[in-house]
């Protein structure tokens, strides 16, 4: 294997700070393959079971985003309790030196090894005479550090506009469309329903404007798209929550695609991109009041998407 330039991190969300690290690594060593080293599951969820952060992206989406950002190869390290016990030196010997790095690029807050005992200075010392180390400062958006924690905080507050600023793109929630209560179709608002898995970030309960995209290369009724055709993004009113008017218990993301009543999306993979918050979750006294509010929501969604 020839030499490489290596970037290390969790890269949850692959936000502008992460992409800056990759871009700097590419610019620093343009003749070398760029290898990204990331971890799955999130180290915090292994070190503190049940206490890890809610993830912004699944592993497949993370890898795809890293490749879009310029990675030639993505190496996923299975993070286990055993791995968490490795010293910084053992980590370098086992996982980094086999990649033959000429340079390793990390964020300035990078920590590694047992109890996060290794720092950028530690990495530089371990690499002396073997590889160079570059540490980059965190990227700021409107004087706020762009980090995964800030993105999660914005999403949990329902501030999807701010989350998009920090991510450099709308927050995306994906999954396989499942059967719901079939109540939306009866009310005139059929929805594509996605369950909210534990451990994944999801916007605060409420109604949002956004876009829905089918991800399996098929159109809205299941026919294969012509080769080279990009999947359309459909405008949608999106409800996040438990449907309290009907005493619902399951936490779901329910998307009503505007102006389409012919969609067949059950069991299809879709992505929901959140653009704007419309209102919070409300329990209504009856169906008539609910339908009136949904009509108003759809009108507001149209205005929000047109403004964007």
Secondary structure as UniProt FT lines:
FT   STRAND          4..8
FT   TURN            12..13
FT   HELIX           16..28
FT   TURN            29..31
FT   STRAND          33..40
FT   HELIX           43..47
FT   TURN            48..50
FT   HELIX           59..68
FT   TURN            69..70
FT   STRAND          73..78
FT   HELIX           81..84
FT   HELIX           88..91
FT   HELIX           92..96
FT   HELIX           97..99
FT   STRAND          101..107
FT   TURN            108..109
FT   HELIX           114..116
FT   HELIX           120..127
FT   TURN            128..130
FT   STRAND          132..136
FT   STRAND          140..141
FT   TURN            142..143
FT   STRAND          144..145
FT   HELIX           148..156
FT   TURN            157..158
FT   HELIX           160..167
FT   STRAND          171..176
FT   HELIX           183..187
FT   STRAND          192..195
FT   TURN            198..199
FT   STRAND          206..214
FT   TURN            220..221
FT   TURN            227..228
FT   STRAND          233..241
FT   HELIX           244..246
FT   STRAND          252..257
FT   TURN            258..259
FT   TURN            266..267
FT   STRAND          269..280
FT   HELIX           287..307
//
